[in-house]
Amino acid sequence: MKDEIFETKISNVRWYIYDIFGNIVWISYIVGLVLKLKCTDTIDKYFLIIPAFFMLVGIGELIHERIKKQDRILPKWQLYLGFGSLWLGGLCGMIFSGIMIAISVKYSIIMCVGGFLCFLFAYLLFRGYKKI
């Protein structure tokens, strides 16, 4: 069975805007995570590593796709591995850090905003892909 192929037709300007802001927000989540791990002694903070893992898997796949010049036309599995991982990492990051706000506000708000925006920009790029 042939793998389904997806393509996006979004403009380069829109792609770069989503890409730049998307990179800023996942990096802000990771920085907030590192700062939180260094300054908080609660065991709950380790749940915040799960979204970071998904984000890094997604970023790794997107970098791999870009190196191979495949970022506009992707097989279904690569589309879901790259953007799906970022989307899931952003969603989990938003939820987990939102819960952490109740425990310790320090850095949790930055991470919650970073998770939400990672979720948003991954979704906006993902929804631009259509099956060809």
C-alpha positions as CSV (number, residue, x, y, z in Angstrom):
1,M,0.0,0.0,0.0
2,K,1.4,3.4,-1.0
3,D,2.0,5.9,1.7
4,E,-0.2,9.0,1.5
5,I,1.6,12.2,0.5
6,F,0.7,15.6,1.8
7,E,1.7,19.0,0.5
8,T,1.3,22.6,1.7
9,K,0.7,25.6,-0.4
10,I,1.1,28.3,2.3
11,S,3.2,31.3,1.3
12,N,6.9,31.5,2.2
13,V,6.2,34.6,4.3
14,R,3.5,32.8,6.4
15,W,5.8,29.7,6.7
16,Y,8.7,31.9,8.0
17,I,6.5,33.8,10.5
18,Y,5.1,30.5,11.9
19,D,8.6,29.0,11.9
20,I,10.3,31.9,13.6
21,F,7.7,32.3,16.4
22,G,7.3,28.5,16.7
23,N,11.1,28.2,17.3
24,I,11.0,31.0,19.9
25,V,8.2,29.4,21.9
26,W,9.6,25.9,22.0
27,I,13.0,27.3,23.1
28,S,11.2,29.4,25.8
29,Y,9.5,26.2,27.1
30,I,12.9,24.4,27.2
31,V,14.6,27.4,29.0
32,G,11.7,27.6,31.5
33,L,12.0,23.9,32.1
34,V,15.7,24.0,32.7
35,L,15.3,27.0,35.1
36,K,12.4,25.2,36.9
37,L,14.4,22.0,37.3
38,K,17.2,24.0,38.8
39,C,15.2,26.0,41.3
40,T,12.3,23.8,42.4
41,D,12.5,20.8,44.7
42,T,9.1,19.2,44.0
43,I,8.9,15.9,42.2
44,D,6.0,17.2,40.1
45,K,8.4,19.2,37.9
46,Y,9.6,16.0,36.2
47,F,6.2,15.7,34.4
48,L,7.3,18.8,32.5
49,I,10.0,16.8,30.8
50,I,7.4,14.8,28.8
51,P,6.2,17.7,26.7
52,A,9.9,18.8,26.1
53,F,10.6,15.3,24.8
54,F,7.8,15.5,22.3
55,M,8.9,19.0,21.2
56,L,12.4,17.8,20.7
57,V,11.3,14.8,18.7
58,G,9.2,17.1,16.5
59,I,12.0,19.6,16.0
60,G,14.4,16.8,15.2
61,E,12.1,15.5,12.5
62,L,11.5,18.9,11.1
63,I,15.2,19.6,10.9
64,H,15.7,16.2,9.2
65,E,12.9,17.1,6.6
66,R,14.5,20.5,6.0
67,I,17.9,19.0,5.4
68,K,16.4,16.6,2.8
69,K,14.5,19.6,1.3
70,Q,11.1,17.8,2.0
71,D,9.4,20.4,4.2
72,R,6.6,21.2,1.7
73,I,5.8,17.7,0.5
74,L,5.7,15.0,3.1
75,P,4.6,11.4,3.6
76,K,1.9,11.0,6.2
77,W,4.1,9.4,8.8
78,Q,6.7,12.3,8.6
79,L,4.0,14.9,8.8
80,Y,2.6,13.3,11.9
81,L,6.0,12.7,13.5
82,G,7.1,16.3,13.0
83,F,4.1,18.5,13.4
84,G,2.1,15.9,15.4
85,S,4.9,15.7,18.0
86,L,5.2,19.5,18.3
87,W,1.4,19.8,18.5
88,L,1.2,17.1,21.3
89,G,4.3,18.5,23.1
90,G,2.7,22.0,23.0
91,L,-0.6,20.7,24.3
92,C,0.9,18.7,27.1
93,G,3.3,21.5,28.0
94,M,0.4,23.9,28.2
95,I,-1.7,21.5,30.4
96,F,1.2,20.3,32.6
97,S,2.6,23.8,33.2
98,G,-0.9,25.2,33.8
99,I,-1.2,22.6,36.6
100,M,2.2,23.6,37.9
101,I,1.1,27.2,38.1
102,A,-1.1,26.2,41.1
103,I,2.0,24.6,42.8
104,S,4.7,27.1,41.9
105,V,4.3,30.1,39.6
106,K,8.0,30.5,39.1
107,Y,8.7,29.9,35.4
108,S,5.4,28.0,35.0
109,I,3.7,30.9,33.2
110,I,6.5,31.2,30.6
111,M,6.2,27.5,30.0
112,C,2.4,27.6,29.8
113,V,2.5,30.4,27.2
114,G,5.4,28.6,25.4
115,G,3.4,25.3,25.3
116,F,0.3,27.0,24.1
117,L,2.1,28.9,21.3
118,C,4.0,25.8,20.3
119,F,0.7,24.0,20.0
120,L,-0.8,26.9,18.0
121,F,2.0,27.3,15.5
122,A,2.4,23.5,14.9
123,Y,-1.4,23.3,14.3
124,L,-1.4,26.3,11.9
125,L,1.4,24.7,9.8
126,F,-0.1,21.2,10.1
127,R,-3.5,22.2,8.9
128,G,-2.0,23.8,5.7
129,Y,-1.1,20.3,4.5
130,K,-3.5,18.6,2.1
131,K,-3.4,15.1,0.7
132,I,-2.3,15.0,-3.0
